[in-house]
Amino acid sequence: MLIEYLSYIVTFIVSAGIAVIGIMVSYQNFHVHKKSLLSILLYQQIFLFSFFIYGIWGNIALHEIISDLSLSSEISNKLTFFIPIIGIPFMIVSWFMLLKFGFNLNGYKFSKGFIFSYFSTFITVLFAVTYFIQNGNLQIPEKPDLFIVRVIVAINLLTHLIMLIPFILPKRTTILKEIGFDRKWIFISFLGVLVYSSALSFFNEFSYISACISIILLFAFSIFIPIKIKLDAHINSSKSTNLDFNTFCNLYEISKREAEIILEICTGKSNKAIAEKLFITLQTVKDHNHRIFIKADVKSRVQLSNLVREKTGIDSF
């Protein structure tokens, strides 16, 4: 019994440490790259580990408490079933953030209809299952903890399968080139998901030993994406010099006309002044600005100018 408790304590410390690393690295990635896209990954890590800490360790703690109490098997099963269910919303948000990160990274945007359908479907199913169990229309399985784990593992696996789609059919590769997390790495990440999914499906086969191993695998593989992005950022920062302006334009897939407009923006000219100088209409300049902002993943002229100076090292144009 003492060895079991010590194993759980060590596993908790290791998994909590991994969770902290995942969140801190995700924050550093967002701070370094200054990409709104990476804030999505940061939120995904926060919600993911919030569920892991509550749903996994809360359930293990509950088991230890129940074992010391004289509760009927029916009450014990209900507690074991409903405690993790309460934390499911954290996982639902985490899955959404993961999909949003993968699709946005490859140039896709979620419509409001999809967002509404996604959350409403999960919420409806969650309330329906809870209602039917409370009213006796559904029976709680004999091993509720294993049942819940396998259901979550199945949905999580499906989520990661869907995330492969935008990497197989990307719309644009500008941010992919800059961040460095491309098709090859998403498939490696998916292999990691398969590994911890297999372990979790049989987490109680060998008592606390298999449980501890599967938990550590789950936490470790869950920080693969932010760690990979962090390592790429470190490698790129150690490379020699800044980009020249033409290389910058190639990286962000900027056209010749868009490059001319960027140069004028960096000198502080207004849209009207740019239109007059380049002999194009004001609306054409605005249209070019919109496309440039999308390609460079910025939201203003100031952010664009700062990005150009940061990447090229040119202070004046």
PyMOL commands that set and color helices and strands:
alter all, ss='L'
color gray80, all
select helices_A, chain A and resi 2-33+36-67+73-105+112-134+144-168+174-179+183-201+207-222+224-238+245-251+256-266+271-278+282-296+301-312
alter helices_A, ss='H'
color red, helices_A
deselect
rebuild
show_as cartoon
